[in-house]
Each structure stands twice: as C-alpha cells, then as structure tokens.
C-alpha cells in the first residue's frame, strides 16, 4: 500500500489529515504529517522527514505532499529524497497540496501503484484549482 506524507508550515498538515477524516474516517490515519514550527531547526525537519519515510515505507513506495515550492519543508523534503532515492526508496513528491488531491491519493492507496498515483495527481491537479467566476460565468 502506498504511504502518504504531508509536510507543511505549522499545523496545516494535521488539518489536512483531519479534514480527510471527514470523508475517509479511519483511513485518514494512513496520512503521516509533519509541521515546521517556529524554533524548529531545518536539520530537525529533515530528520523527521527521513524518519517518517524510512519507518513507514513499504515496497509500494511513498507519496509526499509539500505545501509550497522553495519553502523549508520543500527544501528539506528534497534533501531527504536526494539521500534516499539512491538507496532504492520509491518516493514521489508534489508541492501545492490541496484537499482534493490528498483525497485522490488517499482513495488510491490500496489499489494504485505509486506511478499510477503520480500520474493521477498530475492529471487531476489542474482541475483542483478553479476560477469560480469564470466557471460559473459571473
């Protein structure tokens, strides 16, 4: 089963997991979360990311979502991946997480391969952010 990790600034990652719980109940417990808080060091953040990936990894791989490009959570996730990928870990990562994409990934954890999940997220991402006025013609 593909694992899911969400890495964000502050409590946002936990908020995503709790919101997913409204739709997926106990399945939301499959989402691992890490938040970066004031006073945390980036080295500690990198250690937490590496620890979660290594301790909750299975042969199906792990999908990681990060809140924004070029922030510390992104940078430390990229550093962790740089170290883990050559060791054979299968990990994919997307920035700009939103609830529809997280739900799509969570729904697919039992039947999608990591590659299928990656392709689904890439396909669905443009549909997950919509100009409401344009869509409704107002």
KOLVOTI-968779 format. One record per atom (N, C-alpha, C): residue number from 1; x, y, z; atom name. Coordinates in nm, 4 decimals. Each point is the difference from the previous one (the first is absolute). Example, Ala and Ser with C-alpha at 12.3 -4.5 7.8 and 13.67 -1.06 7.14 Angstrom:
2
(atom 1, (1.3190, -0.5690, 0.7800), "N")
(atom 1, (-0.0890, 0.1190, 0.0000), "CA")
(atom 1, (0.0900, 0.1200, 0.0000), "C")
(atom 2, (-0.0350, 0.1050, -0.0720), "N")
(atom 2, (0.0820, 0.1190, 0.0060), "CA")
(atom 2, (-0.0770, 0.1090, 0.0730), "C")
***
This chain:
138
(atom 1, (0.0843, -0.1170, 0.0000), "N")
(atom 1, (-0.0843, 0.1170, 0.0000), "CA")
(atom 1, (0.0899, 0.1247, 0.0000), "C")
(atom 2, (-0.0256, 0.0921, -0.0909), "N")
(atom 2, (0.0773, 0.1235, -0.0089), "CA")
(atom 2, (-0.0248, 0.0839, 0.1251), "C")
(atom 3, (0.1072, 0.0471, 0.0602), "N")
(atom 3, (-0.0110, 0.0872, 0.1168), "CA")
(atom 3, (-0.0147, 0.1451, -0.0425), "C")
(atom 4, (-0.0515, 0.0821, 0.0906), "N")
(atom 4, (-0.0169, 0.1429, -0.0268), "CA")
(atom 4, (0.0614, 0.0794, 0.1144), "C")
(atom 5, (0.0790, 0.0993, -0.0359), "N")
(atom 5, (0.0587, 0.0930, 0.0959), "CA")
(atom 5, (-0.0332, 0.1416, -0.0452), "C")
(atom 6, (-0.0439, 0.0836, 0.0935), "N")
(atom 6, (-0.0282, 0.1407, -0.0280), "CA")
(atom 6, (0.0922, 0.0838, 0.0886), "C")
(atom 7, (0.0761, 0.0915, -0.0622), "N")
(atom 7, (0.0955, 0.0845, 0.0711), "CA")
(atom 7, (-0.0362, 0.1457, -0.0278), "C")
(atom 8, (-0.0245, 0.0770, 0.1074), "N")
(atom 8, (-0.0439, 0.1386, -0.0169), "CA")
(atom 8, (0.0610, 0.0910, 0.1057), "C")
(atom 9, (-0.0250, 0.1268, -0.0180), "N")
(atom 9, (0.0272, 0.0984, 0.1038), "CA")
(atom 9, (-0.1108, -0.0095, 0.1044), "C")
(atom 10, (0.0368, -0.0070, 0.1270), "N")
(atom 10, (-0.0982, -0.0011, 0.1082), "CA")
(atom 10, (-0.0925, -0.1203, -0.0025), "C")
(atom 11, (-0.1228, 0.0185, 0.0527), "N")
(atom 11, (-0.0930, -0.1127, 0.0163), "CA")
(atom 11, (-0.0815, -0.0355, -0.1245), "C")
(atom 12, (0.0325, 0.0580, -0.1127), "N")
(atom 12, (-0.0775, -0.0236, -0.1216), "CA")
(atom 12, (-0.0074, -0.1481, -0.0369), "C")
(atom 13, (0.1100, -0.0729, 0.0134), "N")
(atom 13, (0.0013, -0.1428, -0.0345), "CA")
(atom 13, (-0.1015, -0.0767, 0.0836), "C")
(atom 14, (-0.0031, 0.0285, 0.1300), "N")
(atom 14, (-0.0976, -0.0660, 0.0871), "CA")
(atom 14, (-0.1419, 0.0382, -0.0399), "C")
(atom 15, (-0.0199, 0.1242, -0.0411), "N")
(atom 15, (-0.1321, 0.0442, -0.0452), "CA")
(atom 15, (-0.0455, -0.0752, -0.1238), "C")
(atom 16, (0.0910, -0.0250, -0.0916), "N")
(atom 16, (-0.0347, -0.0790, -0.1184), "CA")
(atom 16, (-0.0430, -0.1412, 0.0401), "C")
(atom 17, (0.0751, -0.0613, 0.0917), "N")
(atom 17, (-0.0350, -0.1358, 0.0424), "CA")
(atom 17, (-0.1374, -0.0010, 0.0686), "C")
(atom 18, (-0.0253, 0.0974, 0.0867), "N")
(atom 18, (-0.1285, 0.0032, 0.0692), "CA")
(atom 18, (-0.1149, 0.0288, -0.0957), "C")
(atom 19, (0.0230, 0.0827, -0.1001), "N")
(atom 19, (-0.1040, 0.0250, -0.1009), "CA")
(atom 19, (-0.0248, -0.1253, -0.0832), "C")
(atom 20, (0.1052, -0.0728, -0.0340), "N")
(atom 20, (-0.0158, -0.1242, -0.0754), "CA")
(atom 20, (-0.0787, -0.1024, 0.0812), "C")
(atom 21, (0.0116, 0.0064, 0.1316), "N")
(atom 21, (-0.0724, -0.0920, 0.0877), "CA")
(atom 21, (-0.1516, 0.0144, -0.0165), "C")
(atom 22, (-0.0466, 0.1208, -0.0354), "N")
(atom 22, (-0.1437, 0.0218, -0.0204), "CA")
(atom 22, (-0.0528, -0.0857, -0.1145), "C")
(atom 23, (0.0842, -0.0310, -0.0960), "N")
(atom 23, (-0.0393, -0.0774, -0.1174), "CA")
(atom 23, (0.0419, -0.1468, 0.0098), "C")
(atom 24, (0.1143, -0.0250, 0.0641), "N")
(atom 24, (0.0596, -0.1332, -0.0016), "CA")
(atom 24, (0.0103, -0.0652, 0.1372), "C")
(atom 25, (-0.0510, 0.0636, 0.1028), "N")
(atom 25, (-0.0018, -0.0537, 0.1349), "CA")
(atom 25, (0.1398, -0.0499, 0.0395), "C")
(atom 26, (0.0095, -0.1239, 0.0419), "N")
(atom 26, (0.1267, -0.0534, 0.0516), "CA")
(atom 26, (0.1090, -0.0130, -0.1057), "C")
(atom 27, (-0.0372, -0.0018, -0.1279), "N")
(atom 27, (0.1025, -0.0053, -0.1049), "CA")
(atom 27, (0.0936, 0.1206, 0.0089), "C")
(atom 28, (-0.0494, 0.1101, 0.0551), "N")
(atom 28, (0.0828, 0.1200, 0.0121), "CA")
(atom 28, (0.1216, -0.0236, 0.0893), "C")
(atom 29, (-0.0053, -0.1028, 0.0841), "N")
(atom 29, (0.1152, -0.0322, 0.0840), "CA")
(atom 29, (0.1203, -0.0445, -0.0819), "C")
(atom 30, (-0.0216, -0.0315, -0.1265), "N")
(atom 30, (0.1109, -0.0381, -0.0885), "CA")
(atom 30, (0.0844, 0.1210, -0.0414), "C")
(atom 31, (-0.0523, 0.1192, 0.0232), "N")
(atom 31, (0.0723, 0.1221, -0.0372), "CA")
(atom 31, (0.0943, 0.0363, 0.1139), "C")
(atom 32, (0.1283, 0.0033, -0.0301), "N")
(atom 32, (0.0999, 0.0436, 0.0973), "CA")
(atom 32, (0.0214, 0.1497, -0.0202), "C")
(atom 33, (0.0150, 0.0739, 0.1086), "N")
(atom 33, (0.0121, 0.1456, -0.0106), "CA")
(atom 33, (0.1214, 0.0509, 0.0755), "C")
(atom 34, (0.0567, 0.1061, -0.0555), "N")
(atom 34, (0.1102, 0.0698, 0.0651), "CA")
(atom 34, (-0.0237, 0.1492, -0.0202), "C")
(atom 35, (0.0068, 0.0755, 0.1075), "N")
(atom 35, (-0.0103, 0.1450, -0.0080), "CA")
(atom 35, (0.1291, 0.0654, 0.0448), "C")
(atom 36, (0.0371, 0.1075, -0.0657), "N")
(atom 36, (0.1153, 0.0803, 0.0395), "CA")
(atom 36, (-0.0512, 0.1171, 0.0826), "C")
(atom 37, (0.0496, 0.0129, 0.1225), "N")
(atom 37, (-0.0466, 0.1038, 0.0920), "CA")
(atom 37, (0.1140, 0.0946, 0.0350), "C")
(atom 38, (-0.0338, 0.1232, 0.0446), "N")
(atom 38, (0.1042, 0.0922, 0.0435), "CA")
(atom 38, (0.0883, -0.0664, 0.1059), "C")
(atom 39, (0.1282, 0.0156, -0.0145), "N")
(atom 39, (0.0947, -0.0601, 0.0929), "CA")
(atom 39, (0.0525, -0.1349, -0.0461), "C")
(atom 40, (-0.0693, -0.0655, -0.0941), "N")
(atom 40, (0.0506, -0.1253, -0.0562), "CA")
(atom 40, (0.1194, 0.0310, -0.0893), "C")
(atom 41, (0.0971, -0.0875, 0.0004), "N")
(atom 41, (0.1124, 0.0175, -0.0916), "CA")
(atom 41, (-0.0286, -0.0757, -0.1290), "C")
(atom 42, (0.0608, 0.0461, -0.1070), "N")
(atom 42, (-0.0210, -0.0701, -0.1265), "CA")
(atom 42, (0.0650, -0.1383, 0.0031), "C")
(atom 43, (0.1049, -0.0136, 0.0794), "N")
(atom 43, (0.0636, -0.1319, 0.0132), "CA")
(atom 43, (-0.0957, -0.0984, 0.0683), "C")
(atom 44, (-0.0706, 0.0484, 0.1035), "N")
(atom 44, (-0.0984, -0.0857, 0.0668), "CA")
(atom 44, (-0.1122, -0.0372, -0.0966), "C")
(atom 45, (-0.0425, 0.0958, -0.0818), "N")
(atom 45, (-0.1056, -0.0266, -0.0968), "CA")
(atom 45, (0.0444, -0.1073, -0.0984), "C")
(atom 46, (0.1202, 0.0124, -0.0514), "N")
(atom 46, (0.0506, -0.1014, -0.0926), "CA")
(atom 46, (0.0040, -0.1363, 0.0665), "C")
(atom 47, (0.0433, -0.0043, 0.1250), "N")
(atom 47, (0.0036, -0.1261, 0.0743), "CA")
(atom 47, (-0.1379, -0.0613, 0.0161), "C")
(atom 48, (-0.1001, 0.0831, 0.0280), "N")
(atom 48, (-0.1379, -0.0497, 0.0149), "CA")
(atom 48, (-0.0519, -0.0564, -0.1320), "C")
(atom 49, (0.0271, 0.0699, -0.1093), "N")
(atom 49, (-0.0451, -0.0467, -0.1315), "CA")
(atom 49, (0.0637, -0.1341, -0.0330), "C")
(atom 50, (0.1304, -0.0083, 0.0156), "N")
(atom 50, (0.0722, -0.1247, -0.0277), "CA")
(atom 50, (-0.0504, -0.1122, 0.0892), "C")
(atom 51, (-0.0227, 0.0314, 0.1282), "N")
(atom 51, (-0.0480, -0.0997, 0.0954), "CA")
(atom 51, (-0.1365, -0.0547, -0.0405), "C")
(atom 52, (-0.0929, 0.0875, -0.0357), "N")
(atom 52, (-0.1335, -0.0464, -0.0389), "CA")
(atom 52, (0.0081, -0.0859, -0.1255), "C")
(atom 53, (0.0751, 0.0455, -0.0989), "N")
(atom 53, (0.0105, -0.0781, -0.1235), "CA")
(atom 53, (0.0611, -0.1372, 0.0290), "C")
(atom 54, (0.1081, -0.0036, 0.0745), "N")
(atom 54, (0.0678, -0.1272, 0.0263), "CA")
(atom 54, (-0.0829, -0.0926, 0.0884), "C")
(atom 55, (-0.0691, 0.0543, 0.0996), "N")
(atom 55, (-0.0725, -0.0843, 0.0955), "CA")
(atom 55, (-0.1392, -0.0414, -0.0458), "C")
(atom 56, (-0.0546, 0.0682, -0.0996), "N")
(atom 56, (-0.1351, -0.0323, -0.0462), "CA")
(atom 56, (-0.0020, -0.0397, -0.1480), "C")
(atom 57, (0.1147, -0.0322, -0.0498), "N")
(atom 57, (0.0154, -0.0359, -0.1409), "CA")
(atom 57, (-0.0259, -0.1490, -0.0189), "C")
(atom 58, (-0.0674, -0.0349, -0.1076), "N")
(atom 58, (-0.0019, -0.1400, -0.0426), "CA")
(atom 58, (0.0286, -0.0020, -0.1492), "C")
(atom 59, (0.0045, -0.1188, -0.0586), "N")
(atom 59, (0.0459, -0.0105, -0.1393), "CA")
(atom 59, (-0.0873, 0.0726, -0.1007), "C")
(atom 60, (-0.1223, 0.0407, 0.0391), "N")
(atom 60, (-0.0867, 0.0738, -0.0916), "CA")
(atom 60, (0.0411, 0.1458, -0.0152), "C")
(atom 61, (0.0811, 0.0510, 0.0914), "N")
(atom 61, (0.0504, 0.1358, -0.0100), "CA")
(atom 61, (-0.0768, 0.0994, 0.0840), "C")
(atom 62, (0.0368, 0.1277, -0.0155), "N")
(atom 62, (-0.0603, 0.1063, 0.0783), "CA")
(atom 62, (-0.0223, 0.1230, -0.0870), "C")
(atom 63, (-0.1180, 0.0602, 0.0167), "N")
(atom 63, (-0.0343, 0.1271, -0.0647), "CA")
(atom 63, (0.0131, 0.1091, 0.1056), "C")
(atom 64, (0.0759, 0.1038, -0.0328), "N")
(atom 64, (0.0199, 0.1115, 0.0927), "CA")
(atom 64, (-0.0608, 0.1251, -0.0607), "C")
(atom 65, (-0.0769, 0.0703, 0.0812), "N")
(atom 65, (-0.0566, 0.1292, -0.0395), "CA")
(atom 65, (0.0615, 0.1078, 0.0885), "C")
(atom 66, (0.0401, 0.1105, -0.0617), "N")
(atom 66, (0.0597, 0.1128, 0.0707), "CA")
(atom 66, (-0.0834, 0.1238, -0.0298), "C")
(atom 67, (-0.0090, 0.0914, 0.0969), "N")
(atom 67, (-0.0911, 0.1132, -0.0167), "CA")
(atom 67, (0.0402, 0.0979, -0.1094), "C")
(atom 68, (0.1285, 0.0330, -0.0102), "N")
(atom 68, (0.0377, 0.0994, -0.1011), "CA")
(atom 68, (0.1430, -0.0203, -0.0494), "C")
(atom 69, (0.0189, 0.0365, -0.1244), "N")
(atom 69, (0.1298, -0.0108, -0.0638), "CA")
(atom 69, (0.0991, 0.0958, 0.0643), "C")
(atom 70, (0.1199, -0.0485, 0.0267), "N")
(atom 70, (0.1150, 0.0783, 0.0460), "CA")
(atom 70, (-0.0051, 0.0407, 0.1464), "C")
(atom 71, (-0.1024, -0.0407, 0.0753), "N")
(atom 71, (-0.0003, 0.0238, 0.1445), "CA")
(atom 71, (0.0868, -0.1043, 0.0689), "C")
(atom 72, (0.0233, 0.0176, 0.1280), "N")
(atom 72, (0.0823, -0.0952, 0.0749), "CA")
(atom 72, (-0.0543, -0.1425, -0.0046), "C")
(atom 73, (-0.1321, -0.0226, 0.0144), "N")
(atom 73, (-0.0482, -0.1385, -0.0136), "CA")
(atom 73, (0.0349, -0.0607, -0.1356), "C")
(atom 74, (-0.0129, 0.0789, -0.1056), "N")
(atom 74, (0.0376, -0.0488, -0.1335), "CA")
(atom 74, (0.1497, -0.0289, -0.0065), "C")
(atom 75, (0.0803, 0.0956, 0.0450), "N")
(atom 75, (0.1455, -0.0163, -0.0089), "CA")
(atom 75, (0.0482, -0.1224, 0.0773), "C")
(atom 76, (-0.0541, -0.0220, 0.1202), "N")
(atom 76, (0.0438, -0.1136, 0.0809), "CA")
(atom 76, (-0.0549, -0.1317, -0.0551), "C")
(atom 77, (-0.1172, 0.0028, -0.0606), "N")
(atom 77, (-0.0518, -0.1198, -0.0659), "CA")
(atom 77, (0.0891, -0.0354, -0.1185), "C")
(atom 78, (0.0368, 0.1006, -0.0784), "N")
(atom 78, (0.0879, -0.0240, -0.1148), "CA")
(atom 78, (0.1343, -0.0563, 0.0458), "C")
(atom 79, (0.0536, 0.0522, 0.1102), "N")
(atom 79, (0.1266, -0.0498, 0.0522), "CA")
(atom 79, (-0.0141, -0.1455, 0.0449), "C")
(atom 80, (-0.1094, -0.0311, 0.0689), "N")
(atom 80, (-0.0243, -0.1383, 0.0426), "CA")
(atom 80, (-0.0095, -0.0931, -0.1197), "C")
(atom 81, (-0.0744, 0.0426, -0.1032), "N")
(atom 81, (-0.0137, -0.0831, -0.1191), "CA")
(atom 81, (0.1339, -0.0192, -0.0692), "C")
(atom 82, (0.0805, 0.1060, -0.0017), "N")
(atom 82, (0.1324, -0.0086, -0.0614), "CA")
(atom 82, (0.0833, -0.1095, 0.0667), "C")
(atom 83, (-0.0195, -0.0174, 0.1297), "N")
(atom 83, (0.0750, -0.1025, 0.0727), "CA")
(atom 83, (-0.0637, -0.1383, -0.0107), "C")
(atom 84, (-0.1332, -0.0068, -0.0077), "N")
(atom 84, (-0.0698, -0.1284, 0.0054), "CA")
(atom 84, (-0.0173, -0.0679, -0.1357), "C")
(atom 85, (-0.0200, 0.0784, -0.1055), "N")
(atom 85, (-0.0263, -0.0605, -0.1311), "CA")
(atom 85, (0.1135, -0.0909, -0.0466), "C")
(atom 86, (0.1269, 0.0400, 0.0169), "N")
(atom 86, (0.1076, -0.0905, -0.0424), "CA")
(atom 86, (0.0038, -0.1306, 0.0804), "C")
(atom 87, (-0.0637, -0.0014, 0.1169), "N")
(atom 87, (-0.0044, -0.1213, 0.0829), "CA")
(atom 87, (-0.1142, -0.0925, -0.0419), "C")
(atom 88, (-0.0748, 0.0387, -0.1030), "N")
(atom 88, (-0.1053, -0.0863, -0.0516), "CA")
(atom 88, (-0.1401, 0.0322, 0.0475), "C")
(atom 89, (-0.0154, 0.1040, 0.0798), "N")
(atom 89, (-0.1343, 0.0390, 0.0428), "CA")
(atom 89, (-0.0774, 0.0565, -0.1191), "C")
(atom 90, (-0.1254, -0.0423, -0.0139), "N")
(atom 90, (-0.0875, 0.0534, -0.1043), "CA")
(atom 90, (-0.0864, 0.1088, 0.0659), "C")
(atom 91, (0.0290, 0.1243, -0.0327), "N")
(atom 91, (-0.0719, 0.1122, 0.0594), "CA")
(atom 91, (-0.0284, 0.1024, -0.1090), "C")
(atom 92, (-0.1231, 0.0493, -0.0029), "N")
(atom 92, (-0.0385, 0.1085, -0.0896), "CA")
(atom 92, (-0.0441, 0.1175, 0.0866), "C")
(atom 93, (0.0133, 0.1210, -0.0537), "N")
(atom 93, (-0.0309, 0.1186, 0.0793), "CA")
(atom 93, (-0.0677, 0.1059, -0.0860), "C")
(atom 94, (-0.1038, 0.0613, 0.0566), "N")
(atom 94, (-0.0701, 0.1116, -0.0634), "CA")
(atom 94, (-0.0074, 0.1166, 0.0976), "C")
(atom 95, (0.0115, 0.1206, -0.0533), "N")
(atom 95, (-0.0233, 0.1198, 0.0807), "CA")
(atom 95, (-0.1380, 0.0560, -0.0338), "C")
(atom 96, (-0.0490, 0.0876, 0.0865), "N")
(atom 96, (-0.1295, 0.0622, -0.0232), "CA")
(atom 96, (-0.1148, -0.0912, 0.0382), "C")
(atom 97, (0.0133, -0.0709, 0.1101), "N")
(atom 97, (-0.1037, -0.0937, 0.0426), "CA")
(atom 97, (-0.1336, 0.0718, 0.0191), "C")
(atom 98, (-0.1059, -0.0690, -0.0345), "N")
(atom 98, (-0.1342, 0.0454, 0.0338), "CA")
(atom 98, (-0.0832, -0.1235, 0.0333), "C")
(atom 99, (-0.1150, 0.0212, 0.0615), "N")
(atom 99, (-0.0795, -0.1116, 0.0478), "CA")
(atom 99, (-0.0455, -0.0944, -0.1116), "C")
(atom 100, (-0.0459, 0.0490, -0.1153), "N")
(atom 100, (-0.0395, -0.0947, -0.1044), "CA")
(atom 100, (0.1134, -0.0925, -0.0446), "C")
(atom 101, (0.1210, 0.0522, -0.0100), "N")
(atom 101, (0.1127, -0.0851, -0.0418), "CA")
(atom 101, (0.0362, -0.1004, 0.1083), "C")
(atom 102, (-0.0040, 0.0429, 0.1251), "N")
(atom 102, (0.0282, -0.0919, 0.1096), "CA")
(atom 102, (-0.1048, -0.1113, 0.0039), "C")
(atom 103, (-0.1265, 0.0354, -0.0198), "N")
(atom 103, (-0.1067, -0.1000, -0.0006), "CA")
(atom 103, (0.0164, -0.0977, -0.1161), "C")
(atom 104, (0.0399, 0.0502, -0.1136), "N")
(atom 104, (0.0247, -0.0865, -0.1168), "CA")
(atom 104, (0.1093, -0.1010, 0.0320), "C")
(atom 105, (0.1072, 0.0472, 0.0618), "N")
(atom 105, (0.1107, -0.0892, 0.0360), "CA")
(atom 105, (-0.0441, -0.1009, 0.1055), "C")
(atom 106, (-0.0673, 0.0475, 0.1035), "N")
(atom 106, (-0.0429, -0.0894, 0.1079), "CA")
(atom 106, (-0.0940, -0.1080, -0.0524), "C")
(atom 107, (-0.0907, 0.0368, -0.0879), "N")
(atom 107, (-0.0930, -0.0974, -0.0573), "CA")
(atom 107, (0.0735, -0.1065, -0.0800), "C")
(atom 108, (0.1151, 0.0343, -0.0556), "N")
(atom 108, (0.0735, -0.0941, -0.0832), "CA")
(atom 108, (0.1070, -0.0799, 0.0708), "C")
(atom 109, (0.0173, 0.0194, 0.1301), "N")
(atom 109, (0.1109, -0.0667, 0.0692), "CA")
(atom 109, (-0.0054, -0.1515, -0.0084), "C")
(atom 110, (-0.1185, -0.0575, -0.0073), "N")
(atom 110, (-0.0103, -0.1457, 0.0002), "CA")
(atom 110, (0.0059, -0.0636, -0.1382), "C")
(atom 111, (-0.0344, 0.0764, -0.1041), "N")
(atom 111, (-0.0063, -0.0639, -0.1316), "CA")
(atom 111, (0.0910, 0.0622, -0.1049), "C")
(atom 112, (0.0579, 0.1147, 0.0259), "N")
(atom 112, (0.0895, 0.0631, -0.0977), "CA")
(atom 112, (0.1458, -0.0288, 0.0338), "C")
(atom 113, (0.0796, -0.0130, -0.1039), "N")
(atom 113, (0.1440, -0.0010, 0.0205), "CA")
(atom 113, (0.0431, 0.1447, 0.0217), "C")
(atom 114, (0.1214, 0.0191, 0.0453), "N")
(atom 114, (0.0516, 0.1352, 0.0188), "CA")
(atom 114, (0.0009, 0.0760, -0.1319), "C")
(atom 115, (0.0380, -0.0668, -0.1069), "N")
(atom 115, (0.0034, 0.0638, -0.1320), "CA")
(atom 115, (-0.1405, 0.0400, -0.0454), "C")
(atom 116, (-0.0990, -0.0871, 0.0217), "N")
(atom 116, (-0.1377, 0.0334, -0.0342), "CA")
(atom 116, (-0.0505, 0.1177, 0.0817), "C")
(atom 117, (0.0348, 0.0012, 0.1283), "N")
(atom 117, (-0.0411, 0.1104, 0.0861), "CA")
(atom 117, (0.0626, 0.1307, -0.0472), "C")
(atom 118, (0.1279, -0.0054, -0.0328), "N")
(atom 118, (0.0691, 0.1181, -0.0510), "CA")
(atom 118, (-0.0699, 0.0528, -0.1250), "C")
(atom 119, (-0.0292, -0.0879, -0.0933), "N")
(atom 119, (-0.0651, 0.0420, -0.1243), "CA")
(atom 119, (-0.1401, 0.0551, 0.0255), "C")
(atom 120, (-0.0733, -0.0607, 0.0919), "N")
(atom 120, (-0.1341, 0.0488, 0.0347), "CA")
(atom 120, (0.0071, 0.1388, 0.0604), "C")
(atom 121, (0.0937, 0.0202, 0.0907), "N")
(atom 121, (0.0148, 0.1320, 0.0638), "CA")
(atom 121, (0.0359, 0.1041, -0.1060), "C")
(atom 122, (0.0914, -0.0328, -0.0893), "N")
(atom 122, (0.0375, 0.0941, -0.1066), "CA")
(atom 122, (-0.1203, 0.0333, -0.0881), "C")
(atom 123, (-0.0822, -0.1001, -0.0283), "N")
(atom 123, (-0.1175, 0.0207, -0.0844), "CA")
(atom 123, (-0.1060, 0.0841, 0.0714), "C")
(atom 124, (-0.0218, -0.0260, 0.1283), "N")
(atom 124, (-0.1067, 0.0660, 0.0751), "CA")
(atom 124, (0.0390, 0.1381, 0.0525), "C")
(atom 125, (0.1289, 0.0275, 0.0114), "N")
(atom 125, (0.0449, 0.1263, 0.0598), "CA")
(atom 125, (-0.0606, 0.1241, -0.0660), "C")
(atom 126, (-0.0005, 0.0101, -0.1327), "N")
(atom 126, (-0.0586, 0.1205, -0.0607), "CA")
(atom 126, (-0.1496, 0.0160, 0.0282), "C")
(atom 127, (-0.0688, -0.1117, 0.0241), "N")
(atom 127, (-0.1431, 0.0049, 0.0292), "CA")
(atom 127, (-0.0284, 0.0378, 0.1446), "C")
(atom 128, (0.1012, -0.0020, 0.0858), "N")
(atom 128, (-0.0226, 0.0206, 0.1427), "CA")
(atom 128, (0.0007, 0.1469, 0.0411), "C")
(atom 129, (0.0407, 0.0886, -0.0900), "N")
(atom 129, (-0.0039, 0.1437, 0.0263), "CA")
(atom 129, (-0.0759, 0.0639, -0.1154), "C")
(atom 130, (-0.1110, 0.0619, 0.0338), "N")
(atom 130, (-0.0925, 0.0487, -0.1023), "CA")
(atom 130, (-0.0347, 0.1474, 0.0268), "C")
(atom 131, (-0.0032, 0.0784, -0.1041), "N")
(atom 131, (-0.0491, 0.1383, 0.0078), "CA")
(atom 131, (-0.1521, -0.0075, 0.0057), "C")
(atom 132, (-0.0573, 0.0241, 0.1164), "N")
(atom 132, (-0.1441, -0.0184, 0.0199), "CA")
(atom 132, (-0.0816, 0.0929, -0.0882), "C")
(atom 133, (0.0400, 0.1249, -0.0090), "N")
(atom 133, (-0.0771, 0.0941, -0.0835), "CA")
(atom 133, (0.0010, -0.0438, -0.1447), "C")
(atom 134, (0.1161, -0.0431, -0.0482), "N")
(atom 134, (0.0087, -0.0459, -0.1385), "CA")
(atom 134, (-0.0851, -0.1252, -0.0208), "C")
(atom 135, (0.0107, -0.0949, 0.0920), "N")
(atom 135, (-0.0745, -0.1251, -0.0116), "CA")
(atom 135, (-0.1510, 0.0228, 0.0027), "C")
(atom 136, (-0.0438, 0.0899, 0.0880), "N")
(atom 136, (-0.1436, 0.0266, 0.0125), "CA")
(atom 136, (-0.0498, 0.1105, -0.0921), "C")
(atom 137, (0.0932, 0.0648, -0.0701), "N")
(atom 137, (-0.0377, 0.1062, -0.0917), "CA")
(atom 137, (-0.0582, 0.1220, 0.0703), "C")
(atom 138, (0.0576, 0.0360, 0.1151), "N")
(atom 138, (-0.0500, 0.1173, 0.0740), "CA")
(atom 138, (0.1034, 0.1098, 0.0085), "C")
***
